[in-house]
Amino acid sequence: MAPLKFTGRFKGWIARDVSGGILLFTAAVVALIWANSPWRDSYASLLAIEVGPSALHLNLSLSQWAADGLLAIFFFVVGMELKHEFVAGSLRNPRRAGVPVAAAVGGMVVPALFYLAIVAPTAPDATHGWAIPAATDIAFALAVLAVFGRGLPIALRVFLMTLAVVDDLLGIIVIATVYTESIDFGMLAAGLGCVVVFGFLVRQRIFFWWLLLPIALVAWAFVHASGVHATVAGVLLGFTVPAVALHGEILPRTITGSRVLTPWSSGIALPLFAFAAAGVTVVGADDLVQPVSIGIVVALVVGKVAGVLGTTWVVTRTTPLRLPDAIGVRDLVPIGLLCGIGFTVALLIAELSFTGGAAESHTSAAKVGILFGSLLAAVLGGALLRWDAKHPRHADMNRDGIVDRNIQLIE
């Protein structure tokens, strides 16, 4: 019984927002220390080890397995969460979801413009990285909010979660379109066929994980071979999971599936990816401070806030859409900063942006910009959350003419 109790407690611990952020941060720090230690060559050698069957074109390095394979687990969970939000969650009601959805779009477009404004005049070969600062790391952002946002309205968490979910969806679309150079439509069709089979089986009254798992792996392999980034397979598979309770079940399978896989995603997949992607060698490296790194930092810290707040202000002033009770536009300043924590998806896009020739020299600079910008955004966002929590609030924060009632607070 003791091992079962330990397993249950571990799953409960890892499912918390703070825990996932701690593991991600720890993995990134370990990678940075190792990559800048006297044994940094062993770090690079480890990630360069190739494993997998070459006959299936899957003889990938450990670094590629982390980006293409482990992140597919994370995106599968994201796919289920997106499906649930669209069918039964906060995105089901267009009026309720309208403001955070618009803020998510602004939070992607404006940082991209900031990046291009800084990079295009001096480093035109690096403009392909425009999407790097557009991403938001849900795990880190929610972790910072959970730690420093205690005492603030829980509506802020719902707003951030909705915004980040839409941000992830847009990021997935960008990865699938902008960062796909060529497509083998035969392989893609085979992968989509496997997704359809997976979707059929996962809706049956009785389904077996040992049957679904190999089908999911084959779907992933076909999508990977097609040239489309393999994480897209994870999202598509997640979208097939039913978001309404079937066959007399109490909870929809999107929720039960997310609960089962979140410990694997937050506890293993994301930390290992962070370990593989965040190890930037700064010691002895040249040209890390360049337009790419500067552009990413400015876009994450300034562009995200400008995009989220600016879009929200315009939408709430020019349309019938309003913020939920208990929060106003001013409250979204720390939320905009938390959206500037790019990390996971930003690191992935950085690796996809700069490939071949001189462009690869921008990869390390981009990762330094992501790490520094994300850290700065987290620190500023956390400090501002504590400031807001200690100061009195108005009776009608969203200025809809109705006194805010039944305000739940983040505990």
N, C-alpha and C positions, 0 to 999 in steps of 0.2 A: 504493500500500500504506500510505503514511503516514496518510492520512485514515481508513482502515479500522482501523489500530492505535489511532489517537486515539479513534475511536468506541467500540472495544472497551474501552479503558481507562476512558472516561467512563462507559460502562454499568456496568462493574465497580465504579467509585467510587460512583456514585449508588445502587447496590443496597445499599451498606453502611448499617447503622443510623445511624452518626454523620453521614454525608453528608446524608441526608434531614433530620435535625434541624438541621444547619447551615443548609441552604437555607431551611427554614421560619423559623428564627430571624432570618436575614438579611432575608427578605421582610417579616416583621413589624416589624423595626426600621426599615427603609426607609419603610414605610407610616406608622409613628408619627412619624418625623422630618418627613416631608412634610406630614402632617396637622396638625403643630404649628409649621410654618414660616410665614414671611410669604407663601408661595405655597400655603397650605392650600386656598384657594378653587379652585385649579386641580386639586387632588386630588379634591375633591368633584365638580367639573364633569366630570372624566374618567370617574369611576365612574357618573355620571348619563347618559352618552351612551347612546342607545338604538340597537340594531342588530337586524336580523332581520325576516322577513316578517310584516307586521301581519295579512295574510289568514289566516295560520296561528296567530294569537295568540302569535307568538314575537318580537314587537318588544320585547325586554327590554333593560334597562340592563346595562352591563358588570358592575355589581355582582351583578345577578341571574343573568347568564350564569355568573359565577364560582361562585355558590352552587348553582345548579340544573344547570349544564352540566359545569363542570370537576370538581366533586365527584362527579358520576356516574361518571367514570373511576376515581377513588379507590375508590368503593364497588363498582365492578365487580371491581376487584382484591380488595377485602375479601370479596366474595361468593365468588370462586374460592378464597381462602384458607380461608374458613369451610367450604365444601364439602369441601375436602381434609382439613381437621381432623376433620370429622364422619365421613368415609368411611375415611380411612387415617391420620389423625394422632392428636394427643393427646386428642381428644374421642371417639375411637372406643371407648375402654375406660372405661366409667362409673366403675369403682372408681378409676382413675388420675385421671380428670378431675373427680371429685366435689367435692374440696375447692376447687380454683380456680373451678369453676362456682358453687358456693355463695358463695365470696368475692366473685365478680363481682356476684351478686344483692345481697349485703349492701353492697357498695361502691356500689351505685346507690340502694338504699332509704334507708340511713342518711344520706348527704349530702342527699338530698331532704328528709328530716325536719329536719335542721339548718337548711336554707334556710327551710323553712316556719315553723319555730319563731321565727326572727329576723324574717322578712318579714311573716307573716300579721297579727301584732298592730298593726303600724304602717303597712303598705302593702298592704292586702288586694287592691288592683288588680294587684299584681305577683306574686301567687301562681302565675300560669300559667307562670312561669319555673322551676318546681320541678325540671324535668329538666336544667337547665343544668349544675349541678355533678355530674350523674350520669355524664357522659361521660369517657372516657379517650383521650388522643391516643397511639396506638400508636407513631407515628414518633418523637415527642419522648421518650416514656418509654423506649423501647428505646435511643435515642441516649444518654441520660443513663446508663443501665445499662452500655452498652458502654464509655463513657469512664471512669466511676468504679467500676464493678463488677469490674474486673480482679482476678483472684485469688480471687474468690468462686465457689461451686459453680454450674455451668451450669444446674443444676436451678432456680435462681432465675429465669433467663431463660425457661425453659420454663413455669414457673408464671405469670410476668408475661404472656407471650405468650398463654397459654390464657385467663387472666383477661381480658385486653384484647380478645381475639377474641369472647368471650361478651358482654363489655360492649358491643362494637360491635353485635352481633346484637340485644341488648336495646334499644340506642339506636335502631337502625333500626325496630324494632317501635313504639317510642314515637313517632318521627317520623311513621310511617305511620298511626298511630291518633290519638294525642292532638293532633297539630298538623295534622290534615286537617279543615277546617271543613265542606266539602261535596264530594260525589263525583259525577261524571258517569259512571255505570256503563257507558254505551255506549262512551265513550272508554277507560275502564279495560279493558273486555272486548277492545277492539281492540288495546290495548297488550299485554295478556296473550296474545292470539293471535299477535302478532309475537314475543313471548318464546318461545312454543312452537315457532314456525318456526325461530327462531334455535337453540333447543336441539336440534331435529332435524338441522339442517345441521351444527352443530358436532360432532356425533357420527359424521359420515360419514368414510369412509376418506380421501377427499380433500375438503378444504374450502378456500375462498378468502376471504381477509380482505376483498377488495373487494366480496364479496357479503354477508358477515356485517355489515360496517360500516354500510351503508345500512339493513339490517333493524334493527340496534341503534338507530340514530338515529330511525327511525320509531317503534319501541317507546318510546323515551324521550319523543318528542314527544307520543304518545298519552297516556302516563302523566302527563306534565306538564299536558296539557289536561284530564285527568280531575279535577284538584284534589289528587291524592295527590302528595306531594313527589317530584320527578323522580329524586332519588337512589335511590329505591326500585327504579326500573327497572334501575339499574346492579347492584344486589344480586341481583335476580331473574335477570338475564342471566348474572351470575357463577355462580349456583347451577346453571344448566343445563350448564355445562362439565363433562365427565366427569372424575372424580377417580381413575379406574383406567386403566391403560394399555390402549389399544385398538389393534386392527389391527397387532399386532406392534411397537408403539412401545415404547421403553425407559422413558419417563417419561409419567405422566398429563398430560393437556392443562391441568389446573389449574396444574401446576407450570410447564410451558413457557409458558403464557399469562401467568402472573404474572411470569415472568422477562422476557418481551417488554414488558409494559406497566408494570412498576415504574419504569423510567427516566422514562416519560411521566407517571406518577402522582406520584412523589416529586420529579422534577426540574422539572416544569412545572405540573401541575394544582394540587397542594397549595400550592406557594409563591405562585402567582398568587391562589389563594383567600385565603391569609393576607394578601397585600398588599391585597386588596380589603376584607377584613373587619376587619383589626387597626388600621386607621388611625383611631383615636379622637382627636378634637381636645380636648385638655385645656386649652390656652391660652384663657382667657376663658370657659371653660365653667363653669356653675353646677350644683350638686346632683349631683356625681359621687360624692361620699361619702354614700351613703344606705343604707337597709336592704337594697336589692337588692345593691349591691356588697359590703357587709359580709357579708351572708348567703352570697354566692358564695365569698368568700375563706375564711370559716370552714368552709364545707361542703367545699371542695376540700382544705384543709390539715388540718383536724381530722376532719371527717366521713368522708372517704375512709379514713383510717387506722383510725378507730373501726369502720367498716363491714367493712373487709377483715379486720382482726385479730379483732374480736369474733365475726364469723361463723365464721372459721377455728377459733378456740378452742372455740366451742360444738360445731361439727361434729366436730372431732377428739376431743372429750371425751365426746360422747353417741352417736356412731355408730361403725361399724367403719372408716370412712374415715380415712386417715392422710396426712400430708404425705410427699412422696418423700424418699428418703435424702439426707442432708447438709444439710437445711434444717429449721429449727424455727419456731415461731410468732414468736419474737423477730426472726428474719431478715426477717419480712414487714413490719416497721415502715418501712424505706426503700421497699419495694415498694408499700406503701399510699400513701406520699408521692408516688411516681412516678405512681400512678394518679390523683393529684390534679392532674396536668398535663392539663387539659381541652382547651384551645386549639381545634383544628380543629372537632370536632363540637360542642363547647360554644358556639363562636362562631356556628355554624349554628343551633343551637337558640335562642340569644339573639335572632337575627334573626326566627325564627319565633314566638317567645313574645310579643313586644311589638309589636303592629301596631294602628294605628288609635287616634285620640284621644290622651288623656293618657298611655296606656301606652307610647307611643313614646319618651317622655322617659326611660324606664328603660333603653332600649337601650344608650346610651353608658355609663351607670353599670354595666350588666351586663358590657360588654366590658372596662371598666377592671378590674372585679373578676376577670374571667377571666384577663386578662393578668398582673395582680399576683399572684393566687392561684397560677397555674400557675408563674410565676417563683419564688415563695417555696417551693412544693412541690418544684420541681426543685433548688433550692439546698440545701434541707434534706435531701432524699433523696440527692443526690450526696455531701454531707458525711458522712452516716451510712453510706453504702456504703463510703467510704474508711476510716471508723472500724472497721467490721466486718472489712474486708479485712486490717487491720493487727493484729487481735487473734486469739489462738488459739481454736479451735473444739472442741466436745466430740466424743467418738467416736460418740455416738448422738444427733444433733441432732433427729431427728424423734421420739425417745423411743418407738420401737416394740419396744425390747428386743433389737435386733439391731445390731451394730456396722456403721456405714456403710462400704461398700466401693465400689471403682471410681469414685471421685469425680472427675468431670471439672470443670475450672475454666474460667472465662471468661478468654480471652486478650486 
